[in-house]
Amino acid sequence: MRIGDKDYEILVRRQGEQVYSAFCPQLELIVRGTAHQQVEEKMRQLIEEHIANEQAGGEEKPEHAD
């Protein structure tokens, strides 16, 4: 997934009929949802929040979205 000028590896995994998770190993972020597209969108938002927080000088990771 390309965000800004960086590429982030996103692993999407189906767990059962309607449970998906996405993991970004570079940032150690994970989200869960009920559809492949949903977890991709959630992960994009979480990465964007993480980047904004870093640029603002914060060191806290955004909360994991479930």
C-alpha positions as CSV (number, residue, x, y, z in Angstrom):
1,M,0.0,0.0,0.0
2,R,1.5,3.3,-1.0
3,I,0.9,6.3,1.3
4,G,2.7,9.5,0.5
5,D,6.1,8.6,-0.8
6,K,6.4,5.3,1.1
7,D,5.3,1.8,0.5
8,Y,3.9,-0.3,3.4
9,E,3.4,-4.0,3.3
10,I,-0.1,-5.0,4.2
11,L,-1.0,-8.6,5.0
12,V,-4.8,-9.4,4.8
13,R,-6.0,-12.6,6.2
14,R,-9.4,-14.2,6.1
15,Q,-10.3,-16.0,9.3
16,G,-13.6,-17.8,8.9
17,E,-16.6,-16.7,6.8
18,Q,-16.8,-13.0,7.8
19,V,-13.7,-12.1,9.8
20,Y,-10.7,-10.4,8.2
21,S,-7.6,-8.9,9.6
22,A,-4.9,-6.7,8.1
23,F,-1.4,-6.3,9.6
24,C,1.3,-3.8,8.7
25,P,4.6,-5.3,9.9
26,Q,6.6,-2.1,9.5
27,L,4.4,-0.2,11.9
28,E,3.1,-3.2,14.0
29,L,-0.5,-2.2,13.4
30,I,-3.4,-4.5,13.1
31,V,-7.1,-4.0,12.3
32,R,-10.1,-6.4,12.1
33,G,-13.3,-6.2,10.1
34,T,-15.9,-8.2,8.2
35,A,-14.7,-7.6,4.6
36,H,-11.4,-7.5,2.7
37,Q,-12.1,-4.0,1.5
38,Q,-13.1,-2.8,4.9
39,V,-9.8,-3.9,6.6
40,E,-7.8,-2.3,3.8
41,E,-9.6,1.0,4.2
42,K,-9.2,0.8,8.0
43,M,-5.5,0.1,7.7
44,R,-5.0,3.0,5.3
45,Q,-6.7,5.3,7.8
46,L,-4.6,3.9,10.7
47,I,-1.3,4.3,8.8
48,E,-2.3,7.9,7.9
49,E,-3.1,8.6,11.6
50,H,0.2,7.1,12.6
51,I,2.2,9.2,10.1
52,A,0.4,12.4,11.1
53,N,1.1,11.6,14.8
54,E,4.8,11.1,14.0
55,Q,5.0,14.3,12.0
56,A,3.3,16.2,15.0
57,G,6.1,14.9,17.2
58,G,4.1,12.3,19.1
59,E,5.4,8.9,19.9
60,E,2.2,7.2,20.7
61,K,0.7,4.7,18.3
62,P,-2.9,5.3,17.3
63,E,-5.3,2.8,18.9
64,H,-5.9,-0.4,17.0
65,A,-9.2,-0.2,15.2
66,D,-11.6,-3.1,15.6
